[in-house]
Amino acid sequence: MKESFNVYGMTCAACQANVTKAVAKLDGVKDVDVSLLGNSMKVDYDEQKVDAKTICDAVDRIGYTAEQKQAPKSETNSLKKEWADRQARVERDRKAAWDRLISSVILMIPLMYVAMGEMLHLPLPAILSGEQNHLINALTQLILAAIIMVIQKHFYIDGFKGLLKRAPNMDSLVALGSGASFVYALAMTYIMAYGYGHGQMTMVHHAAHSLYFDSAAMIVTLVSIGKYLESKSKAKTGDALSKLMDLTPKNTIVIRDGQEVQVAQDQVRVGDIVVMKPGQRVPVDGTVLEGTGYLDQSAITGESIPVEKTAGDEVLSATINENGTFRFKAEKVGDDTTLSQIIRLVDEAGTSKAPIARTADKVAAVFVPIVIGLALATFAGWMIVGGDFRTALNNAISVLVISCPCALGLATPMAIMVGTEKAAQFGILLKNAESLENLHNIQTIVLDKTGTITSGKPSVQDVVNFTDQSDADFLELAAAIEQGSNHPLAEAITAAANGDLAQADAFENISGKGVKAVIGQKTYYAGNRKLMDQVGIAIPEKAETALNDLAEQGKTPMLFADEKQVLGIIAVADTVRQTSAAAIAAFRQQGIHTVMLTGDNAKTARAMADRVGIDEVISDVLPADKEAKIRSLQEKGQFTAMVGDGINDAPALVRADIGIAIGQGTDIAMDSADVVLMKNDLTDVNTAIDLSRAVIRNVHQNLFWALIYNVIGIPLAMGVLTPLTGWTLSPMYGAAAMSLSSIIVCTNAWRLRFFQSKYASTGSKQEAKPSDHKQSEVSSPAVKEEPVVKEKLLLDVQGMMCNHCVASVTYALRHVKGVIDADVKLDPHSALVSTDGTVTHAALEQAVENAGYQVVSITSDQPVKKEDTRMKKQMDVDGMMCEHCQAHVTKALSDVPGVSDVQVSLEKKNATFNAEDSVTDEMLKKAVTDAGYQPGNIRNC
């Protein structure tokens, strides 16, 4: 089983390594992950061999304190309380470090003045100057140094405790160095007293110049500066989590006994009806019962544009209701809310250990004993070579205090924690630090088609009708046949039909082929070729042609037949997400091989892949076989990532080196995925990869500075330059350098907070340029040269009955060579076609007739003359507060027939636009009022 523990008393990487080693050697412990930043530990152990108490006792035996964390309770805010306790501890530690630092600095000023004053020819009180007062001067230094050492007593308590427990740490080095300086200075003080008593003034003179009280006190003071700045950096590293914690409102309104009552957020229970008004923050997760709201979900998903929520839609905790009023039913409260799960994931990922950190741990585990050994060797070496006790001691102490394992221990966790918090800001949740480290290693990325590349919501695209009835009637018949099925394609067809559907007298689902339905004593079939072959219905040549054409367009065609013949074809397609092509182009630009994994047939899958620029297609794959396909790719030596919706892709996500679940974020605790994307946006994968690169680069920089510091500093402290230059490193300078190394590492890790994504939809998006590899429709429209409209033609089209007819005519016209755009309307039955001037009337007529409709007339349209009849107007608009309001008003006015070129000024609180003569002031005011704002005066410009 896995348990979490709080660990107190750790101050450096050596402490972390000591705790890890003590617990890891217990019989039954499988894995140990100790976090220095989080003061926590996760242990995977066999409860038959060892228990939590034994683990805590093992930690206690080496001089630290451990306690088991309590499991979070549902419908409470235990996570928030746990975080508040942790932050309180961090703040207490920071304040205590600050108090110790200030007190020490205040006392160090007179101590350094007394110790260095005579050497620097500074004026000293008579009682402290002169050879006759050397002992008084020494005693003054002793008292001041002793007080400082008492203030910084934790170094000596923790350091010598570690030595006694045979688990030395950084405090042990500081305690040994400072303690040795103090003891040596104390011995010199006794020698001075002996010299005065026996009249040996030469002895007094030499002893007076060998005092190290100032060094003893300065060492702990300088180290405490680094410790304070380090504790401050640790506290700041949790700022993002603190902000997430603060997103929960303190109070909210619920319905109790039929009345609206304001209660504390932690008193909301599952099943409560919560009332949301404009400007309020959603307290818990739930489902909208009534009303409409526009929710700013940027805190959770990173999306900057508010999302409309109506009855049946899910709402997430911590989102803001920008506009509208609605009621929703609370379904997840306390630690079960989306916000709480995000916080826990970010916290656990930030305090988990990346593989690269384990190397640093191994070094830290032996670092302190090696340093102590080097200090002893330095002392012995200088005594043998020069016989100068003072020089030998000086160099040995310098080795102890300059060797800081703190920078080594902070190098990875600081960068990982900042990186995971930064990822959360983009709506990217990482299960652990290993995922963050490995993302930049991806060589092959496998993409599920439905719900990943596409939106996952198929819709009817084409109706090919071979009967005498209208397309609308044929579509209603098809929907009646399919309404007994819960297949997504069937649901798309039933959703597209208008009117009341006939009820089937009998219905049969034929697995893998289609359905059979009896309506009005007549049998109908709907499905694929296999079904038609099974029931003995021949597919005519025109149907074969249509099937092939539709499949080549990436659509899924379905055959509909009665007992004798094929009645028609309905093509259903899943719309491609707006950002999919750009994301895939960015993958390929980075040298990542892209693979699409789908259950579609090869022709349909290839058409979709060509649309978005996929390198390789694996089609006709059942959900159960996806895992085997991933395994086969891995066997080729490719580091493989799988991106799916986290439901039927679960085995494949687990099998992949990195599993990435893309979804709406309402159920983020997907055990199958290593990375969870809160938005339906493939570009977030690119952002995650870039962030991974930035974090690993930062870790390498930190490790370099930590190691190069010791590589250079330790030999200098040992005195390698003394024979050449006569220069030795003072322990005080060594202590200052040690603190500086930790500050450099923390500051460098802090730079990650300024990471910006090139792809994030929350900001200005930089379109990825496609590589030279063959692809179609991948380039951003922004880089294409816009065609010039030279002619506009107005077609009178007869035979259109519904919006699906409109879609069919639009598709037919837009695929005529030379047509730039086609705007088809049902009322009146017309099509406004923009061309480059090379299109003939006959070509347009033929295209419409092939789609099953008739062109009555074609006339030239003159947009310039029509524009001349418009009047430029301006309207005052009250109630706009932000850019979202500005967007709402712009859309509301643009939707008014006859209104164009709408420009809304948030600063001036007005809207300027062109309006045709048919547009009345009442129409304009109603549009603004319906959008939730207050219309004012309307005037001609």
N, C-alpha and C positions, 0 to 999 in steps of 0.2 A: 504494500500500500504506500501511498504518497502522503506526506504530512509537511506542513510548513511550521517554522519556528522563528521566533524573534531571538536575535543574538545581540547581547550588549557587551561593550568593552572593546570592540575591534577598532583599531586606529589606522591600520596600514595593510598592505598586501600580505605581509608576513603573518599578521593576525588571521587574515582570511585563509591563508594556506595552512596555518596551524589548526584552525577549527576544522577545515576540510579533512586534513590528515587524521585528526583525532576521531572523527565520526566514521570516516571511510574504513578504518581498520577494525571496526566493530563487526563481529560475525553476524551476517544477515543483512547488512547494509549493501544495497546494490548500486546506488548512485547518490552523490552529494553535490549540491549546488549552493554555494555560499555567496551572498551579495554583500560587498562592503558598503555600497551606497545605500542599500535598503536596510542594512543591519538585520538581514534575514537569512534563512536557510531552508532549502527544500530537500527532503530526504526520501528516497525510495527504498523501502526496506521490507523484509519478510517478518511479519508480525508474529510468526511462530518462533522466531529466534531472538528477536530484540523488540523492545517497546520504546515509547516516547520518553519515558523516565530515564531509561538507560542512556539514551542519546543525549538528553540534557545533562546527565551526570558526567558523561565523557567530556562535554564542553566545559562544565564547571571545573573539572580536574586540571585543566590546563590554564585556568585563570580567567575564564570568561563566564558569562551567564546566559543560559538559554531557557526559553519557555515555549511551550506549544501554543500555536495560534488556535483560536476558537473558530470552528466552522461557521460561515455566515448563515444566518437564519432568514428564510423567505419572509416577505412582507415586513421587513425591518430595514433600517438604514445602517446595518452593521458595518458595511463597507465604508460609509461616510464617517462613522465613528472611529473605525480603525485608522482611516487616513488622518482624521483630526488628531488622534492620539499620537500618531507618528510625526505629524507636523509640529505638534506641541513639543515632542522630544527634540526634534531638530532645532526648533527655536530656542528651547532651553539650553541645548548644547552651544548654539551660536552665541547666545547672550552670556553664558558662563565663560566661553572662550574670549569674548570681547572684554569682559570684566577683568579676567586674568591678564590679558594683554595690556590694557590701559594701566592697571596697577603696576605691572612689571616695568613698563616704559617710564612711568613717573619715578620709580625708584632707581631705574638704570641711569637716569640723568645725573643725579648726585654721585652715584657709584663711579661712573666713568670720569666725572670731574675730579673726584678724589684720587682715583687710580692713575689718571693720565695728566692731571694738572701740572705737577712738578716737571714732568718730561716735556710738556708743551709750553712751559714758562707762563702758566696761568696763575693769577693771584689766588693763593690758598690762605685760609685762616692760619695764624701762627702756630696754633696747637697741632696742625696737620702737616706743617712743612718743616724742613730741616732734618738732618740726620738723627738728631736727638729725639725726634717725634715719629720715627719710622714705625714703631710698634703701635702707637695710637692710630696712625694712618691705616695700618694693617687691620687693627681691630674694627675700625669704622667700616672698612671694606667688607670684613667678615660679616658684620651685623646686617649691612644692606644686602649682601649677596644671600645670606641665609633667609632673610625675609622673602626675597624673590623666589628662592627655591622652595620655600613653604607654599607660596602662592601657586607655584607650578608643580606642586607635589605629585600630581597625577602621573607625570613622566616617570618619577622614581617608583611609585607604587606599582604601576602597570609594568614598567620596564623590568624591575627586579623580580616581580612576581613571575613574569615570563621566563626569566633566567632560572629561577628556582623550579619552575614547572617543566623545564627543558623545552620551552616553546618561545625562544627569544623573538622579539619583534622590533619595530623601529624605535619604540620607547626605550627598549633595552639599550640600543646604541646611544641614544641621547643621554640616558641615565648614566651609562658607563663613562661617556665622555665628560659630561658635566660633573659627575661625582668624582672622577679621577682628578679633574682640575681643582675642585674644592679641597679634596683630601691633600693634594700636593701643596696647595697654598696654605692650608692649615698646618702642615708639617713645617713649612718655611716660617710661619708665625712663631711656632715653638722654638725654632732655631734662633730667630731674632731675640726672643726672650732669654734664651740661654746665653747668647752673645752679650746682651746687655748685662746679664748677671755676672759674667766672667770676664768682662772688659775686653771682649774680642770684637772690636768694631768692624774689622774686615769681614767677619762672618755675618754681622748684621747688614752690612752694605750689600753683600751678594744675595742674601736672603730677601732683602727688600725689593730687589729687582727680579725676583723669581716668583712673585705672587700671581695667582691665576684666579682670584675671586671674581674679577670682572669677566673673565672668559667663562667661568662656571655659570654665572648669572646670564651673560649675554647669549650663550648657547640656547638655553631654554626660552629666552625672550624672543630671539629670532625665529626659532622653530615654531613658537606659538603664533607668530605673525602668519607664517605659512599655514598653520592649522586653522587659524581663524578664516583666512581667505578661502581655504579649502572647504570649510563648513558652510561658508556663504555660497560657494559655487554649488555644493550639494543641495542646499535649500532652493536655489534658483532652478536647478535641474528639474525640480518637481513643480515648477510654476504652471506648466501646461496642465498637469493633473489637477492642480489647485483650481485653475480656471474651469476645468470640466466639473469639478465638485460644486463650484459656485453656480452652475447653470440651472440647478434645481431651484424652483421658486420656494420661498418660505411658506407661503399660504396659497390656498386655492379655494374655488367655490364648488361645492357639491350639493346634490339634492338629498336632503334628509327629511323624511316625513312630509314630502311634498313641498318643502320650502328650500330656497337657496340659502346655504349656510357656509360661512367662511371657516375653513379648518386648516390646521398645519399640514404641510405636504406629507409628512410621515404618518398622518392619520388617515390618508386615503387608503381604502381597502378594495380588494378585487370585487367587482360588481357595482361599485359606486358609479353614479351618473355625474360626470364632471361638466361644469358649464365654462365655456371658453368665450372670452370677449376680446375685441381688438387690443393688441399690445401686450396680452398676457402670454406667459410661457407655459407650455404643456407640462404638467407635473409628473405624469406616468404614461405608460403605453396603453393604447386602447383602440377601439373602433368607433367611428363616427356614427351616431344614431340619427341625427337630424341637423339641418343647417349646412352652411358652407363657410369655409375659411381658407385663407391663403397663408400657408405656413412657410416661414423661413427656416430651412433645415440645414443651413450652412454649418452650424455647430456640430452636427452629427455626420452629414454626408459630404460637406464641403461645397454643395451646390449653392450658387449665389442667387438664383432666381426662385422666388416663392412658388410653392406647389399647391395647386387647388385641391382641397379635400372636401368630399361630399359624403353622403350616407353610404356606409359600407367600406369606406377607405380606412386604412390604418394610420394612426398618428403616433409619433415617437416622443418620448420625454425629452425635455430641454429645447424643443423647437418653439419658435415664436409665432403667434397668430398675428400676422401683419394686418389682416383685414377680415371682416365678417364675424359672425357669431354662430356657434354650433355647440352641440352637446355630444359627449362620447362616453362610452362605457369603459371603465378601468379594467384592464385585463392582466397587466403586469405591473407590480408595484415594488417599492423597496429595492432589494438587491437583484430582482428579476428584470428590471427595466433595461431597455437598450443602453441608456446612458451608463448604468452601473456596470453592465457587461463590458462596455467599451473601456471604462476606467480600469476594471480588473485586468483586461487583456493588455492594455498599455502598461500598466504597472508591472505585471508579471513578465512581459517581454523586456521591459527596461531593466529589470533586476535579474534577468536570467543570464546565463553565461554563454557567450559565443565560443565556438571552437578555438578561435585565435587567442582567446583570453586564457585558455588552459595552459598554453605554452608559457605565458607570463606567470601563471600560478606556480608552475614547476620551478621557474627561476626564483620566484619570491620565497619558495619553501626552503631553499638552501642558501639564499642570499645573506641573511643575517649571520648565520654561523660562519660563513666564509669571510664576511667582513670582520667579525671578531677575531678570526684566525689571522687575517691580514694585519690587523692592528697589533696583535701580539708579535707577529713576525717583524713588523716595522720597528717596534720597540726593541726587540732582541737584536735586530740587525744594526740599528744605530748604536746600541750599547757596545756591540762587538767591534764595529768599525771605528767609531769615534770616542766611545766611552763617555759621551756627554749625556747625562741623565735628562737634563732639561730639554735638549733637542729631541731625544728619543721619545720622551713623554709628549712633547708638543706634536710631533708627527703622528704618534699613535692615536692621540685624541682627535686630531684632524681627520684621520681615516674613519674613525667611528662616527663623527657627526656629519661628514660630507656624504656618506653613503646612505642615500635615502630610497627605500623601496616604495615610498608612497607614490612617486611619479609613475613607477612601473605598474603599481596596482590600479591606479586611476586611469591609465592610458586607454584601456578598452571599455570599462563600464561607463565612464563619463560620456564617451562618444555614442555608445549603444543606447543609453537612456535618452540623450538628446535626440538621437535619430528616430527612436520609436515614438517619441512625443511629436516630433515633426511629421512623421508619417500619419499619425492620427489626425493632424490638422488637415491633411489632404483626404481624409476618409479612408485611409489604408490602415488596417489593423493587423499587427503581426503577433503570432502566437508565441514566438520566442526569438531570442537574439540570433540563433542559428539561421533562421529564415532570412533575417536582415543581412547576415553575412553572405549567404549563398545566392541571393537573388542576382548579383552581378555575374555569377558564373554560368548563367543559363546559356545553353548552346542551341537547344531545340525547344520551341514552345508549341504545345498542342492545344488547339482551341476547339471546344465544343461549339457546334453551330447554333442550335436553338437556344435562345436566352443568353448567349454570349456574344457571338458576332451579330446575331439578329435580336430583335426585341422580345422574341418568344410569344408574340401575339399574332398568329396568322390571320389573314383577311382575304376575302374573295377579290381576285384581280381580273379574271376573265370569265365570261359566260359564252360558250359556243353552243348554240341552240340549233338542233336538227329537226325540231318539230314545227308545227304550224302555229303553235301558241306563242304569245309574247315572251320576251326574255324574263320579264317580271313573274309571269305565271310559271314558267319553267323553273325559275329559282325557288318559288314557293313549293313546287312539287319536290324538288331536290331536298329542300329543308325538311319537308314532311317525312321523306324517306330516312333522313339522317338524324331526326330529332331523338331517336331512342339511343343514340351512341354518345358516349362522353369523350370521344377522341377529339383532340384540338382542331383537326381539320373539319370534323362534323360540326363542332361548335361555331367555327367561323362561318360556315354556310347557313346555319340556322340564325345566326346573329345578323346576316346580311339580308335575310328575307323580310318582306313587309306583309302585314296583314295576319289574319288567323290561319294557322296551319292545320291541315287535315290530320286526323289522328289515325295512326296505323292500327289495323286489327291484329296484326302479328308482326313480330320483329325478331330478327336473328343476327347476332354478331358473328361473322365468319373470320376467325382470327387470322391476321396477316394478309387478308384479301379485301375485306369490305363488309357490307351489310346487306341483308335481305329484308324487305318490308312488304306487307300486304295492305293495300289501301283501296277501299271500295271494291273488294273481291278481285283486285288485280295485283299481280306480283311485280315488284320492282327490285332492281339491284343497283348498288352503288359501290364502286371500288376500283381496283386496278385491273390490269390485263389478265392476271391469273384468275380473278373471279369470273371475268367474261369467258375465258377458256373453260373453266370448270362447269359453267351452266350452259355452255354451247352456244354463246351469242357471238356472231362474227363481227369484227371491227371493220367498218368500211374504210376505203382509202382516204376519204376526206377526214375521218376521225384520226387515222394513223398520222396524217400530215400535221393535224392540229396538236396531237399528243407530242410529236417530236419537236415542233416549234416551241410549244410551251415549256417543255422540259429543258430545251436549250437556253431558254430565258431564265432558268433557275426557279421555275415555279413547279408546284406539285399538281398535275392534272388528275382529276377523278372522273371516271366514266359513269354515266347514269343510263340505265336500260330498263325496258320492260321485258316481258317473256320472249319477245321476238327480235327486238332490234335495239341498237344504241340510240338513245334520245338526245344525248348531248354531253358536253364536257364542261366541268367547272374547274378552273385553275385557282389554287390557293397558294399564297406565298407569305412568307414571314419577312417583314420589312427589316432591312439592314439598319443597324444603329448608325446614327449620324457620324460618330467618331471612329467606327471600326476600321475603315479604309486607311485613315491617317495613322491610327495606332499600329496597324499591320505594316504599313510602309516604314514606320519608325523602327519596328523590330528588325526589318530587313536591312535598314540603313546601319544598324548596329551589328550586323553580321549574324543575327539570330535566324535560324531556319524555322519557318512557320508551317504547321501541319493542321489541317482541318479534319476533325473526327466527327462523322455524322452517320445517321442511319438512312439518309437519302440514297437514291440510286446514283450511279456514277455520273450520268449525264447532268442531272439536276445539281449534284454536288460540285461538278467541275464548273458549271455556269456560275454558281455562287462564288466559287474560289477565284475565278477570273475577274469577277466584279470587284472584289476587295483586295486582290493581289496576293493570294495564298500560294506558297511554293508547292506544297504537296497535299494531296487529298486522299483520305482513307474513308471510303464510303461503304454503304450497306452493313454497318456495324451495329449490332445489338448492344444495349446498355451493359449487358453482362460480359460482353467481349471487349469493352473499352480498356479494362485493366490489362488484358493480354497484349493489346496493341502498344500500350505504354511500355510494358516490359520488353517487348521486341525492339523498341526504339532505344531503350537503355542498354540492351545487350550489344548495340552497335557502338557503345562507348560515348554516347551523347548525354550530357547533363540536361535532364528534361524537366520542364515545368508543364503542368496541366492547368488550363483555365476552364472552369465549368460552373454550373449553377449550384453545385453542392448538394444536389438531391440524387438524381439517378447517376451522377458522375462520381459518387462517393468512393467506390473502389479504385477508380482511376486516379482520383486526387490523392488517395493514400499511397498508391503505388509510385507516383511521380516523385522525383527528387524534391520538388516544391509543388505543393497543391495550392492553387489560388481559386477561391470561391468568389464569384461575382454575383451580386444580388442587391436587394433593396436594403439590407441591413436590419430587417426586423427580427431575424433569428441568427445573430452573429456567432453564437457559440457552436459553430460547425466543427465537430471533432475531426472531420475528414480533411480539412484544409489547414495549411500553414499560414496562409495570408487570406484575409477577408477584405474585399473591396465593398465599401458602403454604397457606392454609386454603380449604376449600370453603365460603366464607361471603361472601355478597354485601355484608354490612354493612361489610366491610373496604374496599369502594369508597367508602362514606360517610366512613369514617375517613380514607382517603387524601385525599379532597376537603377535609375539614376541616383536615387537617394542611397541605395546600397553601396554604389561606387563611392559616393561622397563620404559615407561613414567609414568604409574600409580604408579609404585614402587618409582620413583623419586619424584612424587608429594607427596606421603605419607611421604617420608623422609623430604621433604621441610616443610610440614605442621607440622611434629613432631618438627623439630628444631625451627620453628617460635613460636609454642605454648609453648614448654618446656622452651624456653628462657624467655617468659613472666611469665610463672608459677613460675619460680625460681627467675627471676630478680625483679619483682614487690614487692614481700614480703621482699626481701633484701633491696630494696630501701626504703620501709616503715619503716625499722629499727627493724625487728622482732628479730635480733640477738643482738641488742644493750643491752638489759637487761642482756644477758648472757655473752657477750664478751666485751661490751663497744665499739664495732666497728660499724661505720656508713659508708654508701656508699656515696662517693663524687659524686656530679652531673657530674663532668668531666669524672669519670669512667663509670657512667651511659650512658653518651653520646657516649663514645668509644664502650661500649658493644652494644648499639643500632645499630651503624654503622656496627659492626662486624656481627650481625645477618643477615643483608641484604646481606653482602658479602658472607656469608656461603651459603645462599639460591641460589644466582646467580651462584656461583661456582659449586654447586651441580647440578643445571640444566644444566650447561655447559658440564658436563660429558657425557651427552647423545650424544654429537657429536662424541663420540668414539664407539657408538653402531655398532656392526658388525652382519650381517645376516649369519646364518648357512646354509641358503638355496639359497641365491642370486646367480643367474647364472653369475653375473659379477665377482665373485671370485671363490675360491676353494670351491666346493660344498660338503657338508657333507651329504652323503646318509642317509636318514631316515631309521631306522631299523623297519621292520614290527612287529606288535604285535603278541601275541600268537593266536589271532583270526584267523579263517580259511581264507585263501586267496591263490590265485595262481598267479604266474608270477609277484609278487610285489617286491621280494627281488632284490636288485641291482646285476647286473652281476658281479660286482667287488668282491662280497663276495662268489661267487660260485667257486667251484673247477673246473678248466679248464680240459675237457676231453683230453686224449692223442690220437693223430692221429697215428694209427698203420698201416693203409693201405690206399692207394689212388687208385681208379679205374677210368678208362676213358671209358665212354659209348658213342657209336655212336648212336644217336637218330634220327630217321626219322619221318617226318610228321609235324615238327614245321614250322610255316609260319610267325609268328610275335612275338613281345615282350610279348604278352599275352600268347602265347604258351609256351614261355620261363618261364613265371611266373607259369604256370600250372605245368610244369615238375619240376621246382624248388620246388614248394610246395609239390608235390607228393614224391619226393626223400627225402626231409628233414624230412618227417613224417614217414620214415621207421626206425624201431627200430635199433639202432646201428650206424645210419648215423649222423655224426657230422656237416657236411656242404656239400652243393652242389653248384657248380659254373657252370651254364648252359649257353651256348653260341649259338647264332643263326648261326653264320658263323665262323668256321664250325659247323655243327649240332652236338654238343657234350655236355657231362656233366662230369665234374671232381668231383668225389664224395669222400669225406674224411670220413673214417669209423674207428670204434674202433677195427676192425678185426673180428667181429662176424657176419657181414652181408653176406648173400649168394647172388650169382649172380641172382638166381631165384627170390629172394625177390625184388631186384631192377627192374628186367624185369617186374614183376607183377605190381609194383607200376606205372611204366611208361605206361604200357598197359592200366591200369585202368584209367589213365588220358587221354587216347585216342591216344597214340603215340606208336612207335615201336622201340625196341632196336635191332640194327643190330649186334653189337659186344660189348664185355666188355674185356678190357685189363688192365694190371697192369701198373700204372704210377710210375715212379721213380724220385721223386722230387730232391733227393740228387745228382743224376748224372746230372740232368738238371742244378742244381745250380753250379756245378763244371765248366760248360762251360761259366759262366759269368765272366766279368772283372770288377774290381773295378776302378772307374774313379773319377776325380775331375774337376770341371769347375769353373772358376772365373765368378762372377755375379756382375755387377755394377748397381747402382740405388736403392738398398735396403736401406730404411730409418728407418723401424720400424718392429715390430713383425708381423704386417699385411702383409708387403712385404715378410717377411720370409715365412709366410704361403702360399702366392700366388705362390712363386717360388717352394716350396715343392709340392704343388698340380699340378702345370704345369708339372714338371718333372715326378711325380708319374703317371700321365696320359699317358705318352709315353709308348707304348707297349714294354715290354722287360726290363723296368727299375724298380728297386725295392730298398728298404732300403735307401730312400733318406734322407739325413741329411744336412740341410742348416745352415751355420754359418753366423749370422748377423755381428759379430765382424770381421771375416776374409774375408767376402764378397765372399764366395765360397759355392759350393754344392758338397757333396760326395755321390756316389751312385754305385749300381751294374747295369751293362748293358750287355745284351746278344749280341752275335756277330752280330745279325741282326740290332742292333741300330746304326745308323750313327751319326756323329757329326752334320750334317745338321738338323737331326730330333731334336736333343737336343737344338741346337741354336734357331730353329724355335719355340719350346715350350716356351723358356725363353723370346724371342722377343714378341710373341703373348701375354704373360702375362704382357708386358709393361716394361721389364727390358733389360739390355744390356749384352749379353753373351760375355765371354772372352775366354781365353785359356782353352783347354780341354786336360787333360793328364791322363795317366795310373798311378795308385798308386802301 
